[in-house]
Amino acid sequence: MNSVLEKAWSSFLGPMLQRPKRQQVAALCHREKRGQREFLLITSRNTKRWIIPKGWPIRGLKSHEAALQEAWEEAGVKSGNASNRPEGTYTYQKVQKTGWSFPVQTLVYSVAVTELSKEYPEVAERSRKWVSADDAAEMVDEPELQQIFHEMAA
């Protein structure tokens, strides 16, 4: 009897009751320095983990434009060119203040940085650092984002 219930749950009821993943947009900021591509990582506000700038979609902006806006607010990217198509996606668990978490799928857009500002909205809350793709892959926690960096290094 249990196997019948388990099968019904896994094939029909469970998927029907699961919430869809929420979606964010992210900026994979990069520049060329001495013939090498470097990537910009920032720290998260609460845990100080290394991440890339990301946030929720912004009404009135296309996804790649919203990613560029996040790059400005969180990392000080004053100007840059964002790709129209995502380089890839990664999923992570967004932890709320209550301790509950939910899955978020993040669309990652390439942003060729042309100018950084020393002053930007979240400068007091975050650190930023330019690193190689290999170093970035080691510094971020999300396996799918690590894979994106590994592909950039190849």
N, C-alpha and C positions, 0 to 999 in steps of 0.2 A: 504493500500500500504506500509506503513512504517513497518508493522509487517513482510511483505514478505521480505523486504530489510534487516531488522534486523536478520531474520532467516537465510537468505543467507549469511550475514556477519559472524554471530556467528558459523554457521555450516561448512562453506566452505572457504569464502574469507579471513576472519580474520586469522584462523589458517595457511592458505597457505602463508600469507604475514609476519607472525611473524618470527623473527629470533630465531633460537634455542638457548638454554641457553649455555653459555660458561662453560667450566669445569675447576675447580681447584682441587688441592689435599691439604689435611691438615693432621697435626700430632696431635693426641690426646695423648699427652705425660703424662706418669704417673710413679709413684714410690710407693714403700711400705715403710712406716715410722711408727714405733711402732705398727705394725699390721694393719695399716689403709692405704688405697689407697689415694694418693694425685695426683692432676692434675695440670699441669703447664699452666698458662695463661700468656699472654703477652699483652702489649698495642699496639694498632695500631699506626702507625707513625704520622698520621695527627690528628685524633680526640681523640686519647688516650683512646679509648674504649677498654674493655677487650675482647680478641679474643684468638684463638689458632693459632699456626704457619700454614701458608698456602701460596700457590703460584700456578703459572701456571705449567703445565707439562713441564718436561725438556727432550729435545730430547736425546735419548740414555739411558734414565733411565726408569725403570718401575714406575708405579704410587706410590707404597709404598716407593721406593727408592727416588723419588722426594720429597715426604712428609718428609722423614728423612733429606734430604738436606735442606729443608725449616726450619726444627727444629734446625739445626745447625746455619744457617744464622741468623734467627730471635730470637732464644732463647738460643743458646749456647749449644745445646745437642751434646756433643762431641762423645758419643757412646750410642747406644740403639738398640733394636730389634724391627723392624717394622713388623706388621702383613702383610701377602700377600693379605688379603681380607679386604675391608672396613668394619668398624663397623657400618657405616650408611652414610647418606648424609644430607646436609642442603643447602638451597638456600638463597641467599642474593642479595641485589642490590648493585652493584659496581658503585660508583659515580666517574665520571671522573673529571678532572680539569675544564672542560667546564661547569660542572653542570649537564650534561646528565648522565643517569645511565642505566645499563643493568643488566639482571638477570645472576647470576653465580651459577651453581650447584657445590657443593664441596664434594668430596669423602673424608671421614674421616678414617684415618688409625691409629690403636692403636700403640703406641711406648712406650715400656718398657725402661725407661731411666736408663742407668748404670753409666753415667758420664756426669757432666755439667762442662762447662768451664766458667771462669770469663771473658775471652776475646773472642769475636766472632764478626763477621762482623757488626751487627746492634746494638751492646751493647750501643752505645751513643744515639740511636734513640728510644729505647724501655725499658720498665720496665718489670720485670717478677715476678711471684708470684705462690707458691705452695698452693693449696686450696683443700678442700673436693669437692666431686662431687656435693653435695647440694649447697655449696657456689658458685661453678663455674656456676651452672645453674642459679643462681640469678645474677651473674655478667655479663654474655654474653647477647647480645640483640636478637639473632636469635632464634625463637621458636623451630625450628627443632634441633638446637644444644643444646638448653636447654633440650629437650626431650632425647637426647643421654646421657647427664649428669645424668638426672633423672634415666634412665635405668641402668647406671653404679652404682648409689647409691643403687639401689634395691638389 
